[in-house]
Amino acid sequence: MARKKTISAESIINTGLKVIREHGIEALNARHLAEEMSVTTTPIFTNFGSMDNLIFAIWKKAKQDCDDYLAQSLKSPVVFKEFGLRFL
C-alpha cells in the first residue's frame, strides 16, 4: 500500500496566501486550494476543521508577515533623515 502524502498546516496556509495574492479572496475555497496543492480537500479539513478556521489562520499569518516587514524596515537607517532635520 502506498504511503499517504503528508500535508502540513503551514503549507496549506502558505498556499492559501498564494491563492489570495494571485486570484483574490473570492477564489479561496477548499476545492481551489486542494487543486493548487494537488491533493484532496481532506488535509485542509483535517488540519483546520473548517474554512473559517483556515481563513483566520491565513489572516494571522498575513498580519505576522506584515508586522515582521514593518519591524525590519524600522531597523534600517532612514533615508533622507538628515535632509528632513535640516529642513526643520
Secondary structure as UniProt FT lines:
FT   HELIX           9..23
FT   HELIX           25..27
FT   HELIX           30..37
FT   HELIX           42..48
FT   HELIX           51..75
FT   TURN            79..80
FT   HELIX           81..87
//
